[in-house]
Structure formats: structure tokens, C-alpha cells
């Protein structure tokens, strides 16, 4: 049996969702940043997290206000996702620079992105200081979905949105379905 080459310990858990995190300071000035260190924590209550370096402009805003929105992204948003990950909101309006249209949040005072197929409004419940990043654990207070992905039967077809993922320094569109959850044990008709 072939052996695998050993590398130093590191973050090789890929793919990750490439999301745009929106926040707003106490005066309502919004910012947007890219994050891939994000995911699900719990289903009941619905909870997610985002891990952000303390030197990022959005970090202090979220730490002070305790709210943010995770905006899922699509392949069509790849250039904006990359731009918002390499430029700082301290120096420019990234919404304007990328042509990102926003709407006022419904449960948090944070805008969400029109182009995003799913937006998760979040209220921070705990901050974990973990070294290079601080993890903002949050309860999901609203899920906003783009009706363009609803089919005629009222099913939300997120798979049609061409979601963007991050793999080892590059962005990829999601691929084709290869199995259905529970399909391996489902009885054949």
C-alpha cells in the first residue's frame, strides 16, 4: 500500500465556503470582507461561526457591535470575493469598488448582499481568542434566500446557484451531484 507524504501540521480541510461577511459600525458605516474560515456549529439553535484575524478592519467592528451577516457567494461573484479579501475597508468602500448592491438587514443592523443566494444574519454569542484568529460564534437570527432559486414546487434549489468554494488559495465553483444524503442506505424500488 502506498504511503502518503507527511507535511507539517496545517489547515488542509478543504473545500471551504467562500463567503462575504458584512458588518456595520455603531454609526451604520458598512464594511464587507471575505472569509473562508467559517461553518456550522449547531442546528438547534442554528449557530455558525466566522474566524477573523484581529488585524482585519472588520474584526473590531464585529467585536464591538456583536453582529454580522454571512453572505454565500457564487462563481459570478468570484472577482468581488477576491477583491474584498485583499483590500481593506479602512481605506475604501469595497461595496462601491465591486458594485455590490445591499439591502438593510431584517434582524440585525447590518446590510446583506443582493447578489448572494443565501444570507445568514447573525448575533454573536461568544468570542474565542485562538491564536492567529478570533472565532465569532453566533446564533442565526434570520435566513434570507433569493427567490430566483425557488422552483415551481416551492423548493429552494441552492444547487443551481453555482456556489463558490475556496481550496488551498484558489476559488472553485461547486461541482455536480454525485450522491444524495442517505442514498447509500436507501432501499431500491
DRENPA-3360 file (N, C-alpha, C; in nm, 2 decimals, always signed):
BEGIN
1 = XXXXXXXX = +0.09/-0.12/+0.00/+0.00/+0.00/+0.00/+0.09/+0.12/+0.00 ~ +0.06/+0.22/-0.09/+0.15/+0.34/-0.09/+0.13/+0.43/+0.03 ~ +0.24/+0.48/+0.07/+0.23/+0.58/+0.19/+0.21/+0.72/+0.14 ~ +0.16/+0.80/+0.23/+0.14/+0.94/+0.20/+0.26/+1.02/+0.25 ~ +0.29/+1.13/+0.18/+0.40/+1.22/+0.22/+0.35/+1.30/+0.34 ~ +0.43/+1.30/+0.45/+0.39/+1.38/+0.57/+0.43/+1.53/+0.55 ~ +0.34/+1.62/+0.58/+0.36/+1.76/+0.58/+0.35/+1.81/+0.72 ~ +0.40/+1.93/+0.74/+0.39/+1.99/+0.88/+0.24/+2.01/+0.90;
9 = XXXXXXXX = +0.19/+2.01/+1.03/+0.05/+2.03/+1.06/+0.00/+2.16/+1.01 ~ -0.11/+2.16/+0.95/-0.17/+2.29/+0.89/-0.31/+2.27/+0.86 ~ -0.37/+2.37/+0.80/-0.51/+2.37/+0.77/-0.53/+2.32/+0.62 ~ -0.56/+2.20/+0.61/-0.59/+2.14/+0.48/-0.73/+2.08/+0.47 ~ -0.82/+2.13/+0.55/-0.96/+2.09/+0.54/-1.03/+2.17/+0.43 ~ -1.03/+2.11/+0.31/-1.09/+2.18/+0.20/-1.19/+2.09/+0.13 ~ -1.29/+2.15/+0.05/-1.31/+2.29/+0.03/-1.39/+2.35/+0.14 ~ -1.38/+2.49/+0.14/-1.45/+2.57/+0.24/-1.54/+2.67/+0.16;
17 = XXXXXXXX = -1.65/+2.71/+0.23/-1.73/+2.81/+0.16/-1.66/+2.94/+0.16 ~ -1.66/+3.01/+0.04/-1.60/+3.14/+0.03/-1.72/+3.24/+0.05 ~ -1.72/+3.30/+0.17/-1.83/+3.39/+0.20/-1.79/+3.54/+0.21 ~ -1.88/+3.63/+0.19/-1.86/+3.77/+0.21/-1.93/+3.80/+0.34 ~ -1.85/+3.85/+0.44/-1.91/+3.89/+0.57/-1.93/+4.04/+0.57 ~ -2.06/+4.07/+0.60/-2.09/+4.21/+0.61/-2.11/+4.25/+0.75 ~ -2.07/+4.37/+0.78/-2.09/+4.43/+0.92/-2.11/+4.58/+0.91 ~ -2.13/+4.64/+1.02/-2.15/+4.79/+1.02/-2.11/+4.84/+1.15;
25 = XXXXXXXX = -2.04/+4.95/+1.16/-2.00/+5.01/+1.28/-2.12/+5.08/+1.35 ~ -2.10/+5.13/+1.47/-2.21/+5.19/+1.55/-2.28/+5.31/+1.48 ~ -2.21/+5.37/+1.39/-2.27/+5.48/+1.31/-2.34/+5.43/+1.19 ~ -2.34/+5.30/+1.16/-2.41/+5.24/+1.05/-2.32/+5.24/+0.92 ~ -2.19/+5.27/+0.93/-2.10/+5.26/+0.82/-2.07/+5.11/+0.79 ~ -2.11/+5.06/+0.67/-2.09/+4.92/+0.65/-1.95/+4.88/+0.60 ~ -1.91/+4.76/+0.61/-1.79/+4.70/+0.55/-1.82/+4.56/+0.51 ~ -1.74/+4.51/+0.42/-1.75/+4.37/+0.37/-1.61/+4.32/+0.36;
33 = XXXXXXXX = -1.60/+4.19/+0.40/-1.47/+4.12/+0.39/-1.49/+3.98/+0.35 ~ -1.39/+3.91/+0.29/-1.40/+3.77/+0.25/-1.35/+3.69/+0.37 ~ -1.42/+3.57/+0.39/-1.37/+3.47/+0.48/-1.40/+3.33/+0.43 ~ -1.31/+3.24/+0.46/-1.33/+3.10/+0.43/-1.33/+3.02/+0.56 ~ -1.27/+3.08/+0.67/-1.27/+3.01/+0.80/-1.41/+3.03/+0.86 ~ -1.51/+2.96/+0.81/-1.65/+2.97/+0.86/-1.72/+2.84/+0.85 ~ -1.82/+2.82/+0.92/-1.90/+2.70/+0.91/-2.01/+2.69/+1.02 ~ -2.07/+2.57/+1.02/-2.18/+2.54/+1.10/-2.13/+2.49/+1.24;
41 = XXXXXXXX = -2.20/+2.53/+1.35/-2.17/+2.49/+1.48/-2.28/+2.39/+1.53 ~ -2.40/+2.44/+1.52/-2.51/+2.37/+1.58/-2.64/+2.39/+1.50 ~ -2.73/+2.29/+1.50/-2.86/+2.31/+1.42/-2.97/+2.36/+1.51 ~ -2.97/+2.33/+1.64/-3.08/+2.38/+1.73/-3.02/+2.42/+1.86 ~ -3.00/+2.55/+1.88/-3.03/+2.66/+1.79/-2.94/+2.67/+1.67 ~ -2.98/+2.73/+1.56/-2.90/+2.74/+1.45/-2.78/+2.83/+1.48 ~ -2.66/+2.78/+1.47/-2.54/+2.86/+1.50/-2.43/+2.84/+1.40 ~ -2.36/+2.94/+1.37/-2.25/+2.94/+1.28/-2.13/+3.01/+1.35;
49 = XXXXXXXX = -2.02/+3.02/+1.28/-1.90/+3.09/+1.33/-1.83/+3.15/+1.21 ~ -1.75/+3.25/+1.23/-1.65/+3.30/+1.14/-1.53/+3.34/+1.22 ~ -1.41/+3.30/+1.17/-1.28/+3.33/+1.24/-1.21/+3.44/+1.16 ~ -1.17/+3.54/+1.23/-1.12/+3.66/+1.17/-0.99/+3.70/+1.24 ~ -0.89/+3.74/+1.17/-0.76/+3.78/+1.23/-0.79/+3.92/+1.30 ~ -0.73/+3.94/+1.42/-0.75/+4.06/+1.49/-0.71/+4.19/+1.42 ~ -0.62/+4.18/+1.32/-0.57/+4.30/+1.25/-0.66/+4.33/+1.13 ~ -0.77/+4.25/+1.11/-0.86/+4.29/+1.00/-0.95/+4.40/+1.04;
57 = XXXXXXXX = -0.99/+4.49/+0.95/-1.07/+4.60/+0.98/-1.21/+4.56/+1.04 ~ -1.27/+4.45/+0.98/-1.40/+4.41/+1.03/-1.40/+4.34/+1.17 ~ -1.28/+4.29/+1.21/-1.27/+4.23/+1.34/-1.32/+4.31/+1.45 ~ -1.27/+4.44/+1.46/-1.31/+4.53/+1.57/-1.45/+4.57/+1.56 ~ -1.50/+4.59/+1.44/-1.64/+4.63/+1.42/-1.73/+4.52/+1.48 ~ -1.70/+4.39/+1.44/-1.79/+4.28/+1.49/-1.77/+4.26/+1.64 ~ -1.65/+4.28/+1.69/-1.63/+4.26/+1.83/-1.71/+4.36/+1.91 ~ -1.71/+4.49/+1.86/-1.79/+4.59/+1.93/-1.94/+4.58/+1.92;
65 = XXXXXXXX = -1.99/+4.55/+1.79/-2.13/+4.55/+1.77/-2.20/+4.42/+1.80 ~ -2.12/+4.31/+1.79/-2.18/+4.18/+1.81/-2.27/+4.12/+1.71 ~ -2.26/+4.17/+1.59/-2.35/+4.13/+1.48/-2.27/+4.12/+1.35 ~ -2.31/+4.03/+1.26/-2.26/+4.02/+1.12/-2.35/+3.94/+1.04 ~ -2.33/+3.95/+0.91/-2.41/+3.86/+0.81/-2.31/+3.78/+0.73 ~ -2.34/+3.65/+0.72/-2.26/+3.57/+0.62/-2.34/+3.56/+0.49 ~ -2.28/+3.60/+0.39/-2.34/+3.60/+0.25/-2.27/+3.50/+0.17 ~ -2.35/+3.39/+0.13/-2.29/+3.29/+0.04/-2.26/+3.35/-0.09;
73 = XXXXXXXX = -2.16/+3.30/-0.16/-2.12/+3.36/-0.29/-2.13/+3.26/-0.40 ~ -2.14/+3.31/-0.52/-2.15/+3.23/-0.64/-2.03/+3.26/-0.73 ~ -2.01/+3.17/-0.83/-1.90/+3.18/-0.93/-1.90/+3.32/-0.99 ~ -2.02/+3.38/-1.02/-2.03/+3.51/-1.08/-1.98/+3.62/-0.99 ~ -1.96/+3.59/-0.86/-1.91/+3.69/-0.76/-1.76/+3.67/-0.73 ~ -1.69/+3.59/-0.80/-1.56/+3.55/-0.77/-1.46/+3.67/-0.76 ~ -1.47/+3.76/-0.86/-1.38/+3.87/-0.86/-1.40/+3.96/-0.74 ~ -1.53/+3.99/-0.70/-1.56/+4.07/-0.58/-1.51/+3.99/-0.45;
81 = XXXXXXXX = -1.53/+3.86/-0.45/-1.49/+3.79/-0.33/-1.34/+3.80/-0.31 ~ -1.26/+3.79/-0.42/-1.12/+3.80/-0.41/-1.08/+3.94/-0.37 ~ -1.14/+4.04/-0.43/-1.11/+4.18/-0.41/-1.13/+4.22/-0.26 ~ -1.25/+4.17/-0.21/-1.28/+4.20/-0.07/-1.20/+4.13/+0.03 ~ -1.12/+4.03/-0.02/-1.03/+3.96/+0.07/-0.89/+4.02/+0.07 ~ -0.86/+4.10/-0.03/-0.72/+4.16/-0.03/-0.72/+4.31/-0.01 ~ -0.83/+4.37/-0.01/-0.84/+4.52/+0.01/-0.90/+4.54/+0.15 ~ -0.87/+4.65/+0.21/-0.92/+4.69/+0.34/-1.03/+4.79/+0.34;
89 = XXXXXXXX = -1.14/+4.77/+0.41/-1.24/+4.87/+0.42/-1.20/+4.99/+0.50 ~ -1.09/+4.99/+0.56/-1.04/+5.11/+0.63/-1.00/+5.21/+0.53 ~ -0.96/+5.16/+0.41/-0.91/+5.25/+0.31/-1.00/+5.29/+0.19 ~ -1.11/+5.21/+0.18/-1.20/+5.23/+0.06/-1.34/+5.16/+0.09 ~ -1.43/+5.20/+0.01/-1.57/+5.15/+0.01/-1.57/+5.03/-0.09 ~ -1.55/+4.91/-0.04/-1.54/+4.79/-0.12/-1.68/+4.76/-0.19 ~ -1.79/+4.80/-0.13/-1.92/+4.78/-0.19/-1.92/+4.85/-0.33 ~ -1.88/+4.98/-0.32/-1.88/+5.06/-0.44/-1.77/+5.01/-0.54;
97 = XXXXXXXX = -1.65/+4.98/-0.49/-1.55/+4.93/-0.58/-1.59/+4.80/-0.66 ~ -1.67/+4.72/-0.59/-1.71/+4.59/-0.65/-1.85/+4.59/-0.71 ~ -1.92/+4.70/-0.70/-2.06/+4.71/-0.75/-2.15/+4.62/-0.67 ~ -2.13/+4.61/-0.54/-2.22/+4.52/-0.46/-2.34/+4.60/-0.41 ~ -2.45/+4.56/-0.45/-2.58/+4.62/-0.40/-2.62/+4.55/-0.27 ~ -2.66/+4.64/-0.18/-2.70/+4.58/-0.05/-2.85/+4.62/-0.01 ~ -2.90/+4.55/+0.09/-3.03/+4.58/+0.14/-3.02/+4.58/+0.29 ~ -3.10/+4.66/+0.36/-3.09/+4.67/+0.51/-3.12/+4.53/+0.57;
105 = XXXXXXXX = -3.05/+4.50/+0.68/-3.07/+4.37/+0.75/-3.21/+4.37/+0.81 ~ -3.27/+4.25/+0.83/-3.40/+4.24/+0.88/-3.40/+4.22/+1.03 ~ -3.30/+4.15/+1.09/-3.29/+4.13/+1.23/-3.17/+4.19/+1.30 ~ -3.07/+4.23/+1.22/-2.95/+4.29/+1.27/-2.92/+4.42/+1.19 ~ -2.86/+4.52/+1.24/-2.83/+4.65/+1.17/-2.71/+4.64/+1.08 ~ -2.71/+4.54/+0.99/-2.60/+4.50/+0.90/-2.66/+4.48/+0.77 ~ -2.61/+4.54/+0.66/-2.66/+4.51/+0.53/-2.63/+4.37/+0.48 ~ -2.72/+4.32/+0.39/-2.69/+4.19/+0.32/-2.68/+4.22/+0.17;
113 = XXXXXXXX = -2.62/+4.12/+0.10/-2.59/+4.14/-0.04/-2.70/+4.09/-0.13 ~ -2.74/+4.17/-0.22/-2.84/+4.14/-0.32/-2.80/+4.02/-0.41 ~ -2.67/+4.01/-0.44/-2.62/+3.90/-0.53/-2.61/+3.77/-0.46 ~ -2.61/+3.76/-0.33/-2.59/+3.64/-0.26/-2.72/+3.55/-0.26 ~ -2.71/+3.42/-0.29/-2.83/+3.34/-0.29/-2.88/+3.31/-0.15 ~ -2.80/+3.31/-0.05/-2.84/+3.29/+0.09/-2.76/+3.39/+0.18 ~ -2.83/+3.46/+0.27/-2.76/+3.55/+0.37/-2.81/+3.50/+0.51 ~ -2.71/+3.48/+0.60/-2.74/+3.44/+0.73/-2.71/+3.56/+0.83;
121 = XXXXXXXX = -2.81/+3.62/+0.88/-2.80/+3.73/+0.98/-2.76/+3.66/+1.11 ~ -2.66/+3.72/+1.18/-2.60/+3.65/+1.30/-2.58/+3.75/+1.41 ~ -2.60/+3.70/+1.53/-2.58/+3.77/+1.66/-2.48/+3.69/+1.74 ~ -2.36/+3.76/+1.77/-2.25/+3.69/+1.84/-2.29/+3.65/+1.98 ~ -2.26/+3.53/+2.01/-2.29/+3.48/+2.15/-2.16/+3.46/+2.23 ~ -2.05/+3.44/+2.16/-1.92/+3.42/+2.23/-1.81/+3.45/+2.13 ~ -1.70/+3.50/+2.18/-1.57/+3.52/+2.10/-1.47/+3.43/+2.17 ~ -1.40/+3.35/+2.08/-1.29/+3.26/+2.13/-1.16/+3.32/+2.07;
129 = XXXXXXXX = -1.07/+3.35/+2.15/-0.94/+3.40/+2.11/-0.85/+3.28/+2.10 ~ -0.81/+3.25/+1.97/-0.75/+3.12/+1.94/-0.61/+3.12/+1.89 ~ -0.54/+3.24/+1.89/-0.41/+3.25/+1.83/-0.42/+3.34/+1.71 ~ -0.39/+3.30/+1.59/-0.39/+3.39/+1.47/-0.53/+3.44/+1.44 ~ -0.64/+3.38/+1.48/-0.77/+3.42/+1.46/-0.86/+3.42/+1.58 ~ -0.96/+3.51/+1.58/-1.06/+3.50/+1.69/-1.19/+3.45/+1.62 ~ -1.25/+3.35/+1.69/-1.37/+3.29/+1.64/-1.49/+3.36/+1.70 ~ -1.58/+3.41/+1.61/-1.70/+3.47/+1.65/-1.82/+3.37/+1.63;
137 = XXXXXXXX = -1.86/+3.31/+1.74/-1.97/+3.21/+1.74/-2.10/+3.29/+1.75 ~ -2.19/+3.25/+1.67/-2.32/+3.34/+1.66/-2.44/+3.25/+1.64 ~ -2.55/+3.30/+1.69/-2.68/+3.24/+1.66/-2.74/+3.31/+1.53 ~ -2.79/+3.23/+1.45/-2.85/+3.28/+1.32/-2.99/+3.33/+1.36 ~ -3.01/+3.46/+1.33/-3.13/+3.53/+1.36/-3.23/+3.54/+1.25 ~ -3.18/+3.52/+1.12/-3.26/+3.52/+1.00/-3.18/+3.45/+0.89 ~ -3.26/+3.38/+0.80/-3.20/+3.33/+0.68/-3.28/+3.39/+0.57 ~ -3.21/+3.46/+0.48/-3.27/+3.53/+0.37/-3.23/+3.46/+0.24;
145 = XXXXXXXX = -3.33/+3.41/+0.16/-3.29/+3.34/+0.04/-3.34/+3.41/-0.09 ~ -3.27/+3.39/-0.19/-3.30/+3.46/-0.32/-3.41/+3.37/-0.39 ~ -3.52/+3.44/-0.42/-3.63/+3.36/-0.48/-3.60/+3.32/-0.62 ~ -3.50/+3.37/-0.68/-3.46/+3.32/-0.82/-3.43/+3.17/-0.82 ~ -3.40/+3.12/-0.70/-3.36/+2.98/-0.69/-3.47/+2.89/-0.63 ~ -3.59/+2.94/-0.64/-3.71/+2.86/-0.60/-3.77/+2.80/-0.72 ~ -3.80/+2.67/-0.71/-3.87/+2.61/-0.83/-4.02/+2.62/-0.82 ~ -4.09/+2.57/-0.92/-4.23/+2.59/-0.93/-4.30/+2.51/-0.82;
153 = XXXXXXXX = -4.24/+2.42/-0.75/-4.30/+2.35/-0.63/-4.27/+2.41/-0.50 ~ -4.19/+2.53/-0.50/-4.16/+2.60/-0.38/-4.03/+2.54/-0.31 ~ -3.96/+2.46/-0.38/-3.83/+2.40/-0.33/-3.72/+2.50/-0.36 ~ -3.64/+2.52/-0.26/-3.52/+2.61/-0.27/-3.41/+2.53/-0.34 ~ -3.36/+2.56/-0.45/-3.27/+2.49/-0.53/-3.13/+2.56/-0.52 ~ -3.07/+2.56/-0.41/-2.94/+2.62/-0.39/-2.83/+2.56/-0.48 ~ -2.85/+2.44/-0.52/-2.75/+2.37/-0.61/-2.74/+2.44/-0.74 ~ -2.85/+2.51/-0.78/-2.85/+2.58/-0.91/-2.77/+2.72/-0.91;
161 = XXXXXXXX = -2.72/+2.76/-0.79/-2.66/+2.89/-0.77/-2.51/+2.89/-0.81 ~ -2.45/+2.78/-0.83/-2.31/+2.77/-0.87/-2.22/+2.83/-0.75 ~ -2.24/+2.78/-0.63/-2.17/+2.83/-0.51/-2.02/+2.83/-0.53 ~ -1.96/+2.93/-0.47/-1.81/+2.94/-0.47/-1.75/+2.88/-0.35 ~ -1.64/+2.81/-0.37/-1.57/+2.75/-0.26/-1.42/+2.79/-0.27 ~ -1.35/+2.77/-0.16/-1.21/+2.81/-0.15/-1.13/+2.68/-0.13 ~ -1.03/+2.65/-0.21/-0.95/+2.53/-0.19/-0.80/+2.57/-0.21 ~ -0.73/+2.57/-0.10/-0.58/+2.60/-0.10/-0.54/+2.72/-0.18;
169 = XXXXXXXX = -0.60/+2.83/-0.15/-0.56/+2.96/-0.22/-0.63/+2.99/-0.35 ~ -0.73/+2.91/-0.39/-0.80/+2.93/-0.52/-0.95/+2.91/-0.50 ~ -1.02/+2.97/-0.59/-1.17/+2.97/-0.58/-1.22/+2.87/-0.69 ~ -1.32/+2.80/-0.65/-1.38/+2.70/-0.75/-1.54/+2.71/-0.73 ~ -1.60/+2.68/-0.85/-1.75/+2.67/-0.85/-1.78/+2.53/-0.80 ~ -1.89/+2.51/-0.74/-1.93/+2.37/-0.69/-1.95/+2.28/-0.81 ~ -1.93/+2.16/-0.79/-1.94/+2.06/-0.90/-2.08/+1.99/-0.90 ~ -2.08/+1.88/-0.97/-2.21/+1.81/-0.99/-2.24/+1.72/-0.88;
177 = XXXXXXXX = -2.36/+1.69/-0.86/-2.41/+1.60/-0.75/-2.36/+1.46/-0.79 ~ -2.31/+1.39/-0.69/-2.26/+1.25/-0.71/-2.33/+1.15/-0.62 ~ -2.41/+1.20/-0.52/-2.48/+1.11/-0.43/-2.58/+1.20/-0.35 ~ -2.68/+1.14/-0.30/-2.78/+1.21/-0.22/-2.76/+1.16/-0.07 ~ -2.78/+1.26/+0.02/-2.77/+1.22/+0.17/-2.87/+1.10/+0.19 ~ -2.81/+0.99/+0.25/-2.89/+0.87/+0.28/-2.91/+0.78/+0.16 ~ -2.86/+0.82/+0.05/-2.87/+0.73/-0.07/-2.80/+0.60/-0.06 ~ -2.69/+0.59/+0.02/-2.62/+0.47/+0.04/-2.70/+0.36/+0.11;
185 = XXXXX = -2.80/+0.40/+0.19/-2.88/+0.31/+0.27/-3.02/+0.30/+0.22 ~ -3.06/+0.38/+0.13/-3.20/+0.39/+0.08/-3.23/+0.26/+0.01 ~ -3.35/+0.20/+0.03/-3.39/+0.08/-0.03/-3.42/+0.11/-0.18 ~ -3.38/+0.02/-0.26/-3.41/+0.04/-0.41/-3.55/+0.00/-0.44 ~ -3.61/+0.07/-0.53/-3.75/+0.04/-0.56/-3.76/-0.07/-0.66;
% end
